[in-house]
Amino acid sequence: MSLRILITVVATALALGGRADAGPEKIAFPAGHTGHVLYATVDRYDIKQYRELYGTPDAVKAAREGKPLPSGTVLTLVQYKAQVDAQGNPLKGPNGRFIKGDLVGYTVMEKRAGWGSEYPAEMRNGEWEYAVFSADRKLNEKANYKACFACHKPHEKQDFVISLARLKGTAPAAAAAPAGDVKIAGFTFGPNKLTVTAGKSVTWLNSDDSPHQIAVTGLARSDFLFQGQSHTQAFPTPGVFNYACGLHPAMKGMVEVK
């Protein structure tokens, strides 16, 4: 969100009786993040990035004890370019994971008691604020902060933290799963167009180490699908049903039911 958009949002909040102290400026760069708990790593095939997620120790402890994330929780996403070959394909190490290259930047979400009350209800993410920092640790005032709130808003039941299962240490390990009609691999649906007869069901199988979520237009979203997990959706009536990943909207597909 640019400063101009931010001012508009704050003005709206003020009109609703909120305070004018919202925004990413609240968050200081977490200089000590490498001393926090590295609780997940993710290969992003769609944008050729290697990512590390760090959480403050108190937050990880609380999550793994089944307690709410405390005020002062800081979650830091560190983004790196994946090293690539001459054809632009990401290189992988002996563990089959991307090899991290140049640092891209940081995205930070921080929770503090009382934060968020200045936002209108349709935008508020509990007590969380978001900030984006460049590789040289400078705040990016032009980042699309509105998108941060919009992306995390559907995940209110898990305190707006998409990676909460990883933070808790409860994300299931990769396991064998039934064959799927649509395989999720490399942040793509394959095939991304499928034709079935009315009354049939479609099963999506996640092969990525990143969670995904099936969001068919007009239907309830699936639970998060971790590696090796699947989701089956029945299609009793004819029609064309578009869908996307609820976590990565650029991932799209279609089911035609005849």
Secondary structure, DSSP 8 states (H G I E B T S, - for coil): --HHHHHHHHHHHHHTT--S--SGGG----TTGGGSEEEEEEEETTTTEEEEEEE-HHHHHHHHTT----TT-EEEEEEEEE-B-TTS-B-B-TTSSB-EEEEEEEEEEEE-TTTTTTS-TTT--TTEEEEEEETTS-B-TTS-HHHHHHHHGGGGGGTT-TTHHHHHT-S---------SEEEETTEEESSEEEE-TTEEEEEEE-SSS-B-EEETTS-----B-TT-EEEEEE-S-EEEEEEESS-TT-EEEEEE-
